[in-house]
Amino acid sequence: MHEDNDIQIGDVENYSGEKDQQFSHKELVMRVMRICIELGSREMKPGWFNEKLDKRGNIVKVYIDDTRKGFIEAVKTAMMVMNCDFDPQTKRIIKKRLEDHKKVYKKFCNLETKDWASLNLNGKQFRWGSGIFYRKDYLSSKLPYAEEFLEYEVECYRKIFAELTNLTSRLDFYQAEDFEA
């Protein structure tokens, strides 16, 4: 029984896309680095909810992205894309940066733990009423420790991005490619 919309699989071993769709690792690296540069060049500010009225007069909350977190995620994506290019120097530098990142995070978690432990029952109840809860090894986004850590984190990922840029130079990604006119 053959229907008109049956799908048949052809020879996939010799399949190649159109000529303008060829994969280029350098092009992918260039694109992801361009995004990092664009996001890192913007004002680094926290996200917020913008309230608007819809056509019926209802209030609609729209979240405006945190540009700091956007930059950090872009650098993480660049690291993911460039992972196959990492040389020993890059691995060592990034490993050290991420180890320092973990230590600073733990430091801020410990500060928040001490802050929580210093509160009396009324202080804790006030925070609970405000939606602020304590979780071990976790920073509450409503307390200043998370904001301070995020500022540190942006600088940490700026330094990682600088190392990725140095890596592209060592790999000669900036050299002009030969082409025929």
N, C-alpha and C positions, 0 to 999 in steps of 0.2 A: 504494500500500500504506500504509494508516493503521493505526498501532498505538495502543492506549489511552494509552501514556505518551509520545506525541509532544509536543514543546513547540512552542507557537505564539507568535510575538511579536505583541503587540497594538500599539495606538497609544501610543507612548512620549512623544510631544511634549507631550501634555496631562496626563501623569502627575504626580500629587503625592501625597506620603505622607499619613498621617493627620494631623489638625490638631495633635496633641500631639508630632509628630515634625518640626516645622518647624525649619530651620536658623537658629541665632542666633549670630552671631559674638561678641556680648557674652557670651552664655552659655558659649561655648567658652573665651573668654579667662578668664572667671571661674573655670571649672573647672580650667584649667591653672594659674592663679595660686594657687588654693586648694591644689593638690597641692604646688606649690613652697613655700608657707607651711608646710604640714604637714611636708614633708621637711626644711625649713630650721629647724624648731622642735625637731627631735629632736637627741639627742646625736650629734655627728659623730664616728664611730668607724670604724676599718678593718673590712673583712670578715674572716671567719675560717671555718675548717671546724669544725663541731660533730660529734663522733663519737657515734653511738648504736648500740645493739645491736638487731638485728632479732629476729623471733620464733625464728629458728634459732640465735641467738647470734653471728651474723656482725656485724662492725663495718661500719657504713654511715656514710660521710662526707656531711654536708649542709652546703652553703655558705650562710653567713649574709651577706647583702649588705652592702657597704660603704656606709654611709649618706651619706658625703661624695660618692661618685660618683653615688649616686641623686639627690641634690640638684642636682648639676651637670647631669646629664642632664635633669632636670625643667626647669631654667632654659633649657637649650638648646631644649627642646620649646616652652617659652613664647615664646622668640625666634622660633621657626619659625612658630608660630600667629599671632603678632602682627606678623610681618614686613610685612604689607600696611598696617599702621597707622603704621609708623615715619615720623616727621617728620625734618627735617634735624638737629635737635638730638639726637634719639635715635640716628640713624645715626652722627653724629660721636662721641658719647660711647661707644657700643658699639664702634665701630671703634678708638678710642683704647685702650679696655680690652683688646681682643683683640690689638692690636699690642704692648701692654705684656706681655700673657700670653705671646706668642711670644718676646719678649726675655728674660723671666725663665726660660722653658723652656730657651732656648739657654744661658743663664748656668749653669743646673744641669747641662746636658749637658756644658758645658766643664769644670765642676768634676769631674764623673765621669770625663771623659777624662784630666784631669791626675792624678786619683787612680789610674786604671788604669796610666798611663804611669810612675808612681812605684813601682809594684810590681816586685819581682824575679820571676824565674821561679817560685820556690817560692810566693810570694804569689798569683800568677796561677793556678798549679795548685791551690792550696787553694780559691780561688774557683770554679774550674771544677768541682772535686769537690763543692762546695756548690750547684752549679746556677746560679752567677752568671757570666754571660758579658757581654762588652763588645760593644756595637754602636754605631757612630757615630750621633750625633743621636738617641739613644734612652736613656731612663732605665730602669735595672734596678729592678724592684719590690722586690728584696731588699737594696737599698742605701738609706741614709738620704736621698739626694738626691731620690728619687721621693716619699718621704713629705713632705719639706719643701716640694717643689713642689706637692703635692696640698693642703697646708694653704694655700699662697698661692692656688691655683686656687679653692678654696672661697670665699675672701674676694673674689676677682675676680668670681665669678659672683653673690655676694651684692650687689655694687655694680651689676652689670648688672641684676639683678632689681629693685633699688631704682629704676633708671632706667625699667624697664618699668612699675613702679608709678606713677612720675611721669607717664609717657606716658598711662596710663589716666585719670589726673586731667585732663591737658590735653585729652583727647578726650571728657571728660564721661561716661565710662563709669559713674560713680557716681551719675548723676542717676536719679531714679525714672522708670520708664517708665509711660506712660499705659495704663490698662486699664479695661475696662468690667466692672462687677460684675454 
